[in-house]
Amino acid sequence: MMGTMMDSDSVSRADAHDLLVELVETPSVSGEETDCAERLAAFLEANGRDVRMDDVGNVRAPGNGILLTSHIDTVPGEVPVELEDGILHGRGSVDAKGPLAAMAVAAVKTGASFVGVVGEETNSRGAHHLVSDMDDPEFVVNGEPSGWDALTLGYRGYVTGTYSVRVESVHTSRPEPNAIQYATEWVTAVESAFDSESDAAETSTATSVTVKPVEFDGGLTADGFATEATVEIQFRIPSGMTAEEIQSVAEAELDAGTVSWNTPIPPTLSSPRTELGRAFRVAIREEGGDPSLLRKTGTSDANIYADAWDCPVVTYGPGDSSLDHTPEEHIELAEFDRSISVLTDVCENLEVDA
């Protein structure tokens, strides 16, 4: 049957704008999402949806087989909330309270399932809990900024590790490398190994491996008998490559030390020819847009959903993703409005079980 039809005027444009502003005004840095989650739940309850907060703090409003889901949390950083000339400034306005509010409104209008998840900006604890505690939906739309007239089909995966090395201390006049040298040489060698696998003229960032050391610590041990160093390092995994392949390349460059690896998140790439992809292209055209199909260089909760559930997964939402995490973060209300129309059309035109 078609997506459950509700009164398309059940949430006015002014109501939708009020929700967006209130969510942006309510701080929700990862780990501190409760106030914003409660505001979101109150909106859903006021519009006739059954809502509950689950064990990790996700806001869940069950509906039909279409799941609209976006994240409640933001990165740190204060961006003054200002609404002027149809443009809303504020932390999270793009990433991802614009998509979050648009999906909540579309869920009310259509009867789609809705989940606002926590922790996406850190460890995706909300998404991990959701896939362990929910039956497979028929379709998943993950909320992140793509622009109202674009659809994100793919994200790179992600794996992190810790390189550790300890070397007996020798006089600094000696040529033998100390732990710090081993650590820096290993990072350089790994970067070179992946650079050599990519032809810069033919390979985009979205289809290549990115190596990024994010934390370094090293020096003489307390007893003075050795030097030691650790490097926290991240790798982005392109579609068609596995974490195991990246780990193998990185470990092949070891001259000393070891690497301990964390649980990876695999890459994801959805076909544009699924029923879900077609529904978005049609809906965007009906709103006067020329749909674009995107592959992102980062990683999102969509990777977790695609790995866990056997159904089409795409990512969509209003906003310019180049503003994510920046002091200039803002969203145009006109784009927000159009994204609600697109999401509503998609949910109304997909065939799903009740």
Stockholm file with secondary structure:
# STOCKHOLM 1.0

chainA/1-354         MMGTMMDSDSVSRADAHDLLVELVETPSVSGEETDCAERLAAFLEANGRDVRMDDVGNVRAPGNGILLTSHIDTVPGEVPVELEDGILHGRGSVDAKGPLAAMAVAAVKTGASFVGVVGEETNSRGAHHLVSDMDDPEFVVNGEPSGWDALTLGYRGYVTGTYSVRVESVHTSRPEPNAIQYATEWVTAVESAFDSESDAAETSTATSVTVKPVEFDGGLTADGFATEATVEIQFRIPSGMTAEEIQSVAEAELDAGTVSWNTPIPPTLSSPRTELGRAFRVAIREEGGDPSLLRKTGTSDANIYADAWDCPVVTYGPGDSSLDHTPEEHIELAEFDRSISVLTDVCENLEVDA
#=GR chainA/1-354 SS CBCCCCCTTSSCHHHHHHHHHHHHHSCCBTTCCHHHHHHHHHHHHHTTCCCEECTTCCEEECCSSEEEEEECCBCSCCCCCEEETTEEESTTTTTTHHHHHHHHHHHHHHCCEEEEESCTTTTCHHHHHHHHHSCCCSEEEEECCCCTTEEEEEECEEEEEEEEEEEECCCTTSSSCCHHHHHHHHHHHHHHHHHHTCCTTTCCGGGSCEEEEEEEEEEECTTSSEEEEEEEEEEEECTTCCHHHHHHHHHHTCSSCEEEECCCBCCEECCTTSHHHHHHHHHHHHTTCCCEEEEESSCCHHHHHHHHCSSCEEEECSSCGGGTTSTTCEEEHHHHHHHHHHHHHHHHHSBCCC
#=GC SS_cons         CBCCCCCTTSSCHHHHHHHHHHHHHSCCBTTCCHHHHHHHHHHHHHTTCCCEECTTCCEEECCSSEEEEEECCBCSCCCCCEEETTEEESTTTTTTHHHHHHHHHHHHHHCCEEEEESCTTTTCHHHHHHHHHSCCCSEEEEECCCCTTEEEEEECEEEEEEEEEEEECCCTTSSSCCHHHHHHHHHHHHHHHHHHTCCTTTCCGGGSCEEEEEEEEEEECTTSSEEEEEEEEEEEECTTCCHHHHHHHHHHTCSSCEEEECCCBCCEECCTTSHHHHHHHHHHHHTTCCCEEEEESSCCHHHHHHHHCSSCEEEECSSCGGGTTSTTCEEEHHHHHHHHHHHHHHHHHSBCCC
//
